[in-house]
Amino acid sequence: MTAPQQLLTIDCGNSTIRCRRTDAAIWSTDSMRPDFTALASFVGSQPTRALAVSVVASALAAIRQALPNVAIAVADVDVKCPLQLAYTTKATLGADRWLGAFAAYRRFGAAITIDCGTATTVNVVDAAGVFHGGAIAPGLAAFVAGLAAKARALPEPNLDAIPVIPANSTQECVDAGVLLGWAGLVERLVRDARSHCPDAKLVVTGGNAERLRRLGVATLDDDACVFVPELLHDGLAELAAMPQV
């Protein structure tokens, strides 16, 4: 009997390359300095098809080289966006943005996605499946890097701190400014996005999603908000199940 074909979904992001198997197991490595030593054993010998989303061309090229026997289709290249795009510069729209919105739409209908990655992106998709864009802002790491570049005498923020205002030490002031400043940025973006689509589900994902939850952002603290850690992989799986793939 022929072994069933497994689906490998691949997210080539700015910081990490993450692969998910059909059984939901995850493998990851650094995008800029990838180590593929354990990838072959992770994929195994089962016949595999793969669908990837990439914002880092070198990372996609590296994983193609690491998996020479796996044909890797790419979202926005081999598989087009199934959403209607109300976006004026479609050629510059990152596939990761519409893919997360597509995953959220398939699961919840109208949705606002908040992706807490290298960049913080907010994206709006309405109940008719129309992608309206949103906002791109610095991620938490970019906040840290920007402060370090321009104010080198300040201590590095503790991103696991519990921030308080007013803080009464320089370290705690930096912690509060970075963490609450980023949380405030997210809160404002979400509030304005909600004014465009008030009944949308708020869907939070990305590497700093759990930090955002701990910071207690008011607009995310209600029944209309859900945290979905692997939203892009869910979107890739949904995309792979469509007849065009």
Secondary structure, 3 states (H helix, E strand, C coil): CCCCCEEEEEEECCCEEEEECCCCCEEEEECCCCCCCCHHHHHCCCCEEEEEEECCHHHHHHHHHHCCCCCEEEECCCECCCCEECCCCHHHCCHHHHHHHHHHHHHHCCEEEEEECCEEEEEEECCCCEEEEEEEEECHHHHHHHHHHHCCCCCCCCCCCCCCCCCCCHHHHHHHHHHHHHHHHHHHHHHHHHHHCCCCEEEEECCCHHHHHHCCCHHHCCCCEEECCCHHHHHHHHHHCCCCC
